[in-house]
Amino acid sequence: MAITPLKSGKPAQARAEDDAKVRATVEAILKDIETRGDAAVRDLALKFDRYAPPAFRLTASEIEAAMAKVSHRDMEDIRFAQAQIRRFAEAQRASMQDIEVETLPGVILGHRNIPVQSVGCYVPGGKFPMVASAHMSVLTASVAGVPRIIASAPPVNGEPHPAIVSAMHMGGAHEIYVLGGIQAVGAMALGTETIRPVDMLVGPGNAFVAEAKRQLYGRVGIDLFAGPTETMVIADDTVDAELCATDLLGQAEHGYNSPACLITRSRRLAEGTIAEVERLLKILPTAETAAISWRDYGDVILCDTHDEMLQVANDMAYEHVQVMTDRDDWYLENMRSYGALFLGARTNVANGDKVIGTNHTLPTRRAGRYTGGLWVGKFLKTHSYQRVTTDEAASLVGAYGSRLCMLEGFVGHAEQCNMRVRRYGRRNVPYGVAAE
């Protein structure tokens, strides 16, 4: 076995130190929001976004005015993207059925899928206004039937971003706020004098937003830990270096800490991709950001076999995994830990991010080992119920239940069961003896 790194980014210790600084900053800001409410949110918005309007929530007329600024072409593109995302989300929702079964005569068990009652959707702005994130969170929550959906995004150039506001409104948001970063997710989760808190936070963001969601988890639900974007290319000689380099840099431009990794068994492709990345960084308009990500978070890993490539990919559990090999279906069958797969050279992460229909809010930092991405099911809570409809069933289950409670020492629990046996038990089923 030979797994050889040809290029590596920052060592783990340096990344951990960066994380510690983010944790401390977020903790202080969330405490301030919890203590001072609207005043803290206003101060933070002024500090980070230089934005402090009379109210952060948009009125109906302000939403209409923002939407009027969106070109016809852009509006049609948003409608097309939302149609694809809605179609897939509706198919996912249809796959989730309420059930009710009679497991024993007179014993009825079931579950119902109930929407979360209020959700806060964060849409990143910053360098890149993430219009697509509004579709992914707001629209998907709407398909799930969430009765109160609030959405927030930072201002862009000192005002609400017209396309983001349009996407939020068309996706089904009931309240739209112009707030960014920690102050947005903190206000939605903790509540202020003017913002009623939500039950769940969703949406991607930078390292600070991801850490805020982590610290708020428990007080509210979250979709997943969606921090800085990650992209992995698994490739062999069926594709060329230009394609691999383009797919790596296409995600590295997100921020200064966006990991990008190539896994291959072709030294020629590995070395060619490294050279091609350097060539593209000389002409890419977003090279200032992408170059730092590639320098600090870029990896190229050379393996001997596809089995080794699979092992490394599953261990790293990256968010986006672009597979371009002579056995893409084999990877589909055998990949176990990832955010989303993009299979074949015709497919690419950017289409998944913006338009193809799957959700782009995906697990990062190896969270793909235990969770998938945002989907309609994340907004639904599956609640079970039980019903016993006959005396015979009450007596039968009660007798077993009583003995199993006593096995664990729970006398009070056992008496709940005993009461049913005494009240509903058949004369031919002695107390404490379960029927065969």
C-alpha positions as CSV (number, residue, x, y, z in Angstrom):
1,M,0.0,0.0,0.0
2,A,1.3,3.4,-0.9
3,I,-0.6,6.6,-0.1
4,T,1.7,9.5,-0.8
5,P,0.9,13.2,-0.2
6,L,2.4,15.3,-3.0
7,K,1.1,18.5,-1.6
8,S,-0.3,19.3,1.9
9,G,-1.8,22.4,3.5
10,K,-1.6,23.8,7.0
11,P,-0.8,21.2,9.8
12,A,-3.6,20.1,12.0
13,Q,-2.2,22.1,15.0
14,A,-2.3,25.4,13.1
15,R,-5.9,24.7,12.1
16,A,-6.9,23.9,15.7
17,E,-5.4,27.2,16.8
18,D,-7.5,29.0,14.2
19,D,-10.6,27.2,15.5
20,A,-9.9,28.2,19.1
21,K,-9.8,31.9,18.2
22,V,-13.1,31.5,16.3
23,R,-14.7,29.8,19.3
24,A,-13.8,32.5,21.7
25,T,-15.0,35.3,19.5
26,V,-18.4,33.6,18.9
27,E,-18.9,32.8,22.5
28,A,-18.5,36.5,23.5
29,I,-20.8,37.8,20.8
30,L,-23.6,35.3,21.6
31,K,-23.4,36.3,25.2
32,D,-23.7,39.9,24.2
33,I,-26.8,39.2,22.1
34,E,-28.4,37.2,24.8
35,T,-27.7,40.0,27.4
36,R,-28.5,43.1,25.3
37,G,-30.8,41.9,22.6
38,D,-31.6,44.4,19.8
39,A,-29.0,46.9,21.1
40,A,-26.3,44.3,20.7
41,V,-27.5,43.2,17.2
42,R,-27.6,46.8,16.1
43,D,-24.1,47.5,17.3
44,L,-22.8,44.3,15.6
45,A,-24.5,45.1,12.4
46,L,-22.9,48.6,12.4
47,K,-19.5,47.2,13.3
48,F,-19.3,44.3,10.8
49,D,-21.7,45.5,8.0
50,R,-21.8,49.3,8.5
51,Y,-25.5,48.9,8.3
52,A,-28.1,50.1,10.9
53,P,-31.5,50.9,9.4
54,P,-34.6,51.8,11.5
55,A,-35.7,48.1,11.3
56,F,-33.8,45.0,10.1
57,R,-37.0,43.3,9.0
58,L,-38.1,44.2,5.5
59,T,-41.7,45.4,5.0
60,A,-43.8,44.1,2.1
61,S,-43.1,47.3,0.1
62,E,-39.4,47.0,0.7
63,I,-39.5,43.4,-0.6
64,E,-41.4,44.5,-3.6
65,A,-38.9,47.4,-4.3
66,A,-35.9,45.0,-4.0
67,M,-37.5,42.5,-6.4
68,A,-38.2,45.2,-8.9
69,K,-34.4,45.7,-9.2
70,V,-33.8,42.1,-10.4
71,S,-33.5,41.8,-14.2
72,H,-35.9,39.7,-16.2
73,R,-33.2,37.2,-17.1
74,D,-32.0,36.8,-13.5
75,M,-35.6,36.4,-12.3
76,E,-36.2,33.6,-14.9
77,D,-33.0,31.9,-13.8
78,I,-34.1,32.0,-10.2
79,R,-37.5,30.6,-11.1
80,F,-35.9,27.8,-13.1
81,A,-33.5,26.8,-10.2
82,Q,-36.4,26.9,-7.7
83,A,-38.5,24.7,-9.9
84,Q,-35.7,22.0,-10.0
85,I,-35.1,22.2,-6.2
86,R,-38.9,22.1,-5.5
87,R,-39.4,19.1,-7.7
88,F,-36.7,17.1,-5.9
89,A,-37.8,18.2,-2.5
90,E,-41.4,17.2,-3.2
91,A,-40.3,13.8,-4.3
92,Q,-38.3,13.4,-1.1
93,R,-41.3,14.5,0.9
94,A,-43.5,12.0,-0.8
95,S,-41.1,9.2,0.2
96,M,-41.7,10.0,3.9
97,Q,-45.0,8.3,4.9
98,D,-46.9,8.3,8.1
99,I,-47.4,4.7,9.2
100,E,-49.8,2.8,11.5
101,V,-49.5,-1.0,12.1
102,E,-51.2,-3.5,14.3
103,T,-48.2,-5.4,15.8
104,L,-50.3,-7.7,18.0
105,P,-54.1,-8.1,18.1
106,G,-55.3,-4.9,19.8
107,V,-51.9,-3.1,19.8
108,I,-51.6,-0.2,17.4
109,L,-48.3,1.6,16.8
110,G,-47.6,4.4,14.4
111,H,-45.6,7.5,13.6
112,R,-46.4,10.9,12.2
113,N,-44.0,13.2,10.4
114,I,-44.6,16.7,11.8
115,P,-42.9,19.9,10.5
116,V,-40.7,21.9,12.8
117,Q,-42.9,24.9,13.8
118,S,-40.4,27.7,13.2
119,V,-37.1,27.8,11.3
120,G,-34.5,30.5,10.8
121,C,-32.7,30.3,7.4
122,Y,-29.3,32.0,7.1
123,V,-28.2,33.0,3.6
124,P,-24.5,34.0,3.4
125,G,-23.5,37.3,1.8
126,G,-20.0,38.6,2.3
127,K,-17.8,38.4,-0.8
128,F,-20.3,36.3,-2.7
129,P,-24.1,36.8,-2.2
130,M,-25.3,33.2,-2.0
131,V,-28.7,33.5,-3.8
132,A,-28.9,29.7,-4.1
133,S,-28.8,29.2,-0.4
134,A,-32.2,30.9,-0.1
135,H,-33.6,28.2,-2.4
136,M,-32.0,25.4,-0.5
137,S,-33.2,26.4,2.9
138,V,-36.3,28.5,2.6
139,L,-37.9,26.6,-0.3
140,T,-37.1,23.2,1.2
141,A,-38.6,24.2,4.5
142,S,-41.7,25.4,2.7
143,V,-42.1,22.1,0.9
144,A,-41.8,20.4,4.3
145,G,-44.7,22.5,5.6
146,V,-42.9,24.6,8.2
147,P,-45.5,27.2,9.3
148,R,-43.1,30.0,10.2
149,I,-40.0,30.5,8.1
150,I,-37.7,33.5,8.7
151,A,-34.7,34.3,6.6
152,S,-31.8,36.5,7.0
153,A,-28.9,37.7,4.9
154,P,-26.3,40.5,5.3
155,P,-26.6,43.7,3.3
156,V,-24.5,44.0,0.1
157,N,-23.1,47.4,-0.7
158,G,-25.2,48.9,2.1
159,E,-28.6,47.5,1.1
160,P,-30.6,44.4,0.9
161,H,-29.4,42.2,-2.0
162,P,-32.3,42.2,-4.6
163,A,-31.8,38.7,-5.9
164,I,-31.4,37.2,-2.4
165,V,-34.6,38.9,-1.2
166,S,-36.4,37.7,-4.3
167,A,-35.3,34.1,-3.8
168,M,-36.3,34.3,-0.1
169,H,-39.7,35.7,-0.9
170,M,-40.4,33.4,-3.9
171,G,-39.2,30.4,-1.8
172,G,-41.8,31.1,0.9
173,A,-40.2,33.1,3.7
174,H,-42.7,34.7,6.1
175,E,-40.2,37.2,7.5
176,I,-37.1,38.6,5.9
177,Y,-34.3,40.3,7.8
178,V,-31.2,42.1,6.6
179,L,-28.7,40.8,9.1
180,G,-25.4,38.9,8.6
181,G,-23.1,36.6,10.5
182,I,-23.2,35.8,14.1
183,Q,-25.6,38.5,14.9
184,A,-28.1,37.0,12.4
185,V,-28.0,33.4,13.7
186,G,-27.7,34.6,17.3
187,A,-30.8,36.8,17.0
188,M,-32.9,34.2,15.3
189,A,-32.0,31.5,17.9
190,L,-31.9,33.5,21.1
191,G,-34.6,36.1,20.2
192,T,-34.6,39.8,20.9
193,E,-37.2,42.4,21.6
194,T,-38.2,42.5,18.0
195,I,-37.3,39.0,16.7
196,R,-39.2,36.0,18.0
197,P,-36.8,33.0,18.4
198,V,-37.0,30.0,16.2
199,D,-36.9,26.3,16.9
200,M,-34.3,25.5,14.3
201,L,-31.4,27.1,12.5
202,V,-30.4,26.1,9.0
203,G,-28.1,27.3,6.2
204,P,-24.3,27.4,5.4
205,G,-21.9,30.1,6.4
206,N,-18.3,31.0,7.2
207,A,-16.4,29.6,10.2
208,F,-18.0,32.1,12.6
209,V,-21.6,31.2,11.5
210,A,-20.8,27.5,11.7
211,E,-19.3,27.9,15.2
212,A,-22.3,30.0,16.3
213,K,-24.6,27.2,15.2
214,R,-22.5,24.7,17.1
215,Q,-22.7,26.7,20.3
216,L,-26.4,27.3,19.9
217,Y,-27.2,23.6,19.3
218,G,-29.4,22.3,22.1
219,R,-31.2,25.6,22.6
220,V,-32.3,25.2,19.0
221,G,-32.0,22.4,16.5
222,I,-29.6,22.8,13.6
223,D,-29.4,21.2,10.2
224,L,-25.7,20.2,10.4
225,F,-22.3,21.7,10.9
226,A,-21.8,23.5,7.5
227,G,-18.6,25.4,7.8
228,P,-16.2,26.5,5.0
229,T,-16.8,24.6,1.8
230,E,-14.7,21.5,1.0
231,T,-14.2,19.9,-2.4
232,M,-12.5,16.6,-3.3
233,V,-11.7,15.3,-6.8
234,I,-11.3,11.6,-7.2
235,A,-9.8,11.1,-10.7
236,D,-7.8,8.8,-12.9
237,D,-6.4,9.1,-16.4
238,T,-9.9,9.2,-18.0
239,V,-9.8,13.0,-17.4
240,D,-7.2,15.7,-17.7
241,A,-5.4,18.1,-15.4
242,E,-7.3,21.2,-16.7
243,L,-10.6,19.7,-15.7
244,C,-9.3,18.6,-12.2
245,A,-7.7,22.0,-11.5
246,T,-10.8,23.8,-12.6
247,D,-13.0,21.8,-10.3
248,L,-10.6,22.3,-7.4
249,L,-10.3,26.1,-7.8
250,G,-14.1,26.4,-8.4
251,Q,-14.6,25.7,-4.7
252,A,-11.4,27.1,-3.3
253,E,-12.5,30.6,-4.3
254,H,-15.2,30.5,-1.6
255,G,-12.9,31.7,1.2
256,Y,-9.4,31.7,2.6
257,N,-9.9,28.4,4.4
258,S,-11.8,26.2,1.8
259,P,-10.1,22.8,1.6
260,A,-9.6,21.3,-1.9
261,C,-8.1,17.8,-2.4
262,L,-7.2,15.7,-5.4
263,I,-7.0,11.9,-4.9
264,T,-5.6,10.0,-7.8
265,R,-3.5,6.9,-8.7
266,S,-1.9,8.8,-11.7
267,R,1.3,10.7,-10.9
268,R,1.1,12.3,-14.3
269,L,-2.4,13.6,-13.5
270,A,-1.3,14.7,-10.0
271,E,1.7,16.7,-11.1
272,G,-0.2,18.0,-14.1
273,T,-3.0,19.3,-11.9
274,I,-0.6,21.0,-9.5
275,A,0.9,22.8,-12.5
276,E,-2.5,23.6,-14.0
277,V,-3.7,25.1,-10.7
278,E,-0.7,27.5,-10.7
279,R,-1.5,28.5,-14.3
280,L,-5.1,29.1,-13.6
281,L,-4.4,31.2,-10.5
282,K,-2.6,33.7,-12.8
283,I,-5.8,34.4,-14.7
284,L,-8.6,33.6,-12.3
285,P,-10.3,36.8,-11.1
286,T,-10.9,35.3,-7.6
287,A,-7.2,34.1,-7.4
288,E,-6.4,36.3,-4.4
289,T,-8.8,34.1,-2.3
290,A,-8.4,30.8,-4.1
291,A,-4.6,31.0,-4.0
292,I,-4.6,31.2,-0.2
293,S,-7.0,28.4,0.2
294,W,-4.9,26.2,-2.2
295,R,-1.7,27.1,-0.3
296,D,-3.0,26.5,3.2
297,Y,-5.8,23.9,2.6
298,G,-4.9,22.2,-0.7
299,D,-3.9,18.6,-0.8
300,V,-2.9,16.2,-3.6
301,I,-2.7,12.5,-2.6
302,L,-1.2,9.9,-4.8
303,C,-2.4,6.3,-4.3
304,D,-1.6,3.0,-6.0
305,T,-5.1,1.5,-6.3
306,H,-8.7,2.5,-6.4
307,D,-9.2,0.7,-3.1
308,E,-6.6,3.0,-1.5
309,M,-8.3,6.1,-3.1
310,L,-11.7,4.9,-1.7
311,Q,-10.1,4.5,1.8
312,V,-8.6,8.0,1.8
313,A,-11.8,9.5,0.6
314,N,-14.0,7.8,3.2
315,D,-11.6,8.8,5.9
316,M,-11.5,12.5,4.9
317,A,-15.3,12.6,4.5
318,Y,-15.3,15.8,2.4
319,E,-18.4,17.8,1.6
320,H,-18.3,17.8,-2.2
321,V,-16.8,14.7,-3.9
322,Q,-16.3,14.9,-7.6
323,V,-15.7,11.4,-9.1
324,M,-14.3,11.1,-12.6
325,T,-12.9,7.6,-13.1
326,D,-13.5,4.5,-15.2
327,R,-15.6,3.1,-12.4
328,D,-17.8,5.9,-11.1
329,D,-20.7,3.5,-10.1
330,W,-18.2,1.5,-8.0
331,Y,-17.5,4.7,-6.0
332,L,-21.3,5.3,-5.7
333,E,-21.8,1.8,-4.3
334,N,-18.8,2.0,-1.9
335,M,-18.5,5.6,-0.7
336,R,-19.8,5.8,2.9
337,S,-18.8,9.2,4.2
338,Y,-19.3,12.4,2.2
339,G,-21.7,15.3,1.7
340,A,-22.7,14.8,-1.9
341,L,-21.3,12.9,-4.9
342,F,-20.9,14.3,-8.3
343,L,-20.5,11.5,-10.7
344,G,-18.7,11.8,-14.1
345,A,-17.0,14.5,-16.0
346,R,-20.3,15.9,-17.3
347,T,-21.4,16.6,-13.7
348,N,-19.9,19.3,-11.5
349,V,-20.2,20.8,-8.0
350,A,-21.3,24.2,-9.3
351,N,-24.4,22.8,-10.9
352,G,-25.2,21.1,-7.6
353,D,-24.6,24.3,-5.7
354,K,-26.9,26.4,-7.9
355,V,-29.5,24.7,-10.0
356,I,-29.6,20.9,-10.6
357,G,-32.0,20.3,-7.8
358,T,-30.2,18.6,-4.9
359,N,-29.5,20.6,-1.8
360,H,-26.2,22.4,-1.4
361,T,-26.1,22.7,2.4
362,L,-23.9,19.7,3.2
363,P,-21.8,18.4,6.1
364,T,-18.2,19.6,6.4
365,R,-15.3,18.7,8.8
366,R,-15.9,15.0,8.5
367,A,-19.6,15.3,9.7
368,G,-20.5,13.2,6.7
369,R,-19.5,10.2,8.8
370,Y,-22.7,10.6,10.8
371,T,-25.1,12.8,8.8
372,G,-26.2,13.7,5.3
373,G,-27.0,17.1,4.0
374,L,-30.0,19.4,4.3
375,W,-33.2,17.9,2.8
376,V,-36.9,18.1,3.3
377,G,-36.7,15.4,6.0
378,K,-34.5,17.7,8.2
379,F,-37.5,19.9,8.7
380,L,-39.7,17.0,9.8
381,K,-39.8,15.4,13.2
382,T,-40.9,11.7,13.3
383,H,-43.1,11.2,16.4
384,S,-44.4,7.8,17.4
385,Y,-47.7,7.0,19.2
386,Q,-49.3,3.9,20.7
387,R,-52.8,2.7,21.2
388,V,-54.1,-0.4,23.0
389,T,-57.7,-1.2,21.9
390,T,-58.6,-4.5,23.7
391,D,-58.6,-5.8,27.2
392,E,-56.6,-8.9,26.1
393,A,-53.8,-6.8,24.6
394,A,-53.7,-4.6,27.7
395,S,-53.3,-7.6,29.9
396,L,-50.8,-9.4,27.7
397,V,-48.4,-6.5,27.2
398,G,-48.9,-5.4,30.8
399,A,-47.8,-8.7,32.2
400,Y,-44.6,-8.7,30.1
401,G,-44.0,-5.0,30.9
402,S,-44.4,-5.5,34.6
403,R,-41.8,-8.3,34.7
404,L,-39.3,-6.3,32.5
405,C,-39.7,-3.2,34.7
406,M,-38.9,-5.3,37.9
407,L,-35.9,-6.8,36.1
408,E,-34.5,-3.3,36.1
409,G,-35.7,-2.4,39.6
410,F,-38.4,0.1,38.5
411,V,-41.2,-0.7,40.9
412,G,-43.3,2.4,40.0
413,H,-43.0,1.5,36.3
414,A,-44.1,-2.0,37.1
415,E,-47.2,-0.7,38.9
416,Q,-48.3,1.2,35.8
417,C,-48.3,-2.2,34.0
418,N,-49.9,-4.0,36.9
419,M,-52.8,-1.6,37.1
420,R,-53.7,-2.5,33.5
421,V,-53.4,-6.2,34.2
422,R,-55.7,-5.9,37.2
423,R,-58.3,-3.7,35.4
424,Y,-58.3,-5.3,32.0
425,G,-56.9,-8.8,32.6
426,R,-58.9,-11.8,31.5
427,R,-59.8,-14.4,34.1
428,N,-57.9,-17.1,32.3
429,V,-54.7,-15.1,32.3
430,P,-53.5,-15.1,36.0
431,Y,-51.9,-11.9,37.3
432,G,-48.2,-11.8,36.5
433,V,-48.3,-14.7,34.0
434,A,-48.0,-13.7,30.3
435,A,-50.1,-15.6,27.8
436,E,-48.2,-17.6,25.4
